[in-house]
Amino acid sequence: MSNPWRIYATLLLASAIFTPPPSLAMSPSPIFLLLLLLFFLFHGGQSSGFLGFGNGGGLGVWVNGGVGNTAPPPPSGSGDSLAGGEYAALQAFKSAITGDPSGFLASWAGPNVCSYKGVFCSSTEIPFSTRVVSAIDLNKANLQGTLPKDLALLRHLSILHLNGNRFSGPVPDELRQLAYTTELDLSNNRFSGPFPVAVLAMPSLVYLDLRFNAFSGQIPPELFAMALLDAVFLNNNRFEGEIPATLWNSAASVVSLANNKLSGPIPASYAGGSAIRELLLLNNKLSGCIPEALGLLSELEVLDLSFNSLKGRLPPSVSCLGSIEVLNIAHNELSGELPDVVCSLRRLLNLTASYNFFSGYSQGCGKPAGGAWFDFAGNCIPGRGLQRPPPECAAVGGDLSCLDVPSPRPLACGLPFGLGVGISIGGRLSPPSIPIP
């Protein structure tokens, strides 16, 4: 066959003959495009490549690979290219799988990565119009293996869903390069090691689900400083240590830290502006008082503090939870009288205060309105059934650090911590620093 570059030069000459003057030329000559395309089609046995032309309407054809939604084959000698990187990443992922009993990855062969089962592609215009891997959904594929660092080559990956598999080991630090990832779901696997710090370097992350794994160690404070993060599911792991004080700065609307080994007090400082609507801290080893800060979460709809070792009385700021619908404080060591302001919260549908040491409640708590359901079993309330034996109730003393001293001024809901939300003995809460008129 003739030298391809000689043919290419001939085509350029033909283009020059049939190309209109610059004043009329808005795009490459149609005849040139046709000739160039025919050249590649007939010469395709020895070459493959991408033909791309811009100026709005553009032409894009993958030679030797179909038209439109077909990904290019990995170019030889260009592993750093977009196509080669994606192909290499997915093949490395497949190689890291040690168990695939249902044959889920059987289609992961050949250069057309967009045809792989569970792989989804989308179009990009940079550096030229082509298809890139934008999502991987392998939920409940029953795969066993580890995550290779090569996944970081999927630079346009927006969604990575691996829920319900048997992946194990740590999450590679190299995944910090996934700058466009918005959803990361690694739940219901066997991942282990410390919190995957690669997550903290994903600026686009909106949804993070690490629940039902074996991650351990402390939760990094930087997690709750991520600007776009809206949902954080870390429950059912082995995280320990204290809850970061940055929790109240989180932009997330849902935070679940349940069923871990977290200890110490619930963060007390609050500067305002939290967007949390659902907060699940149940079944940890939390101790100390319920801080006033919790009552200042004006958007809070679901709060579950059950199965911890919290003591003392409910803070007066609980009356500020105007959006609360579900409040669960069961199985703690709370005491005193349950205030009427709790039971009269206008949106409250479910109040579970069972198995504490409450000694009574106001009249409003005895008659739930609007179909609400209250549970006071296992307390020390005289005249009510299913309560603790008197000896157990007599053994519980008050905790001075959680004893609120009545403030001479009314509670100011929605103000930052320390601005008229009450005074506490024991140094846990600070007195108001600015007078409330």
Secondary structure, DSSP 8 states (H G I E B T S, - for coil): ---HHHHHHHHHHHHHHH---TTT-SSS-HHHHHHHHHHHHHTTTT---EEEE-TTT-EEEETTS-SSS------TT-TTSHHHHHHHHHHHHHHTEEE-TT-GGGG--SS-GGGSTTEEEEEE-SSSSEEEEEEEE-TT---EE---GGGGG-TT--EEE--SSEEEE---GGGGG-TT--EEE--SSEEEEE--GGGGG-TT--EEE--SSEEEE---GGGGG-SS--EEE--SSEEEE---GGGGG---SEEE--SSEEEE-------S----SEEE--SSEEEEE--GGGGG-TT--EEE--SSEEEE---GGGGG-TT--EEE--SSEEEEEE-HHHHT-TT--EEE--SSEEEEE-HHHHS--TT-EEE-TTS--TT-SS---HHHHHT----GGG-EE--SS---TT--TTSSS-EETTSSS---SS---
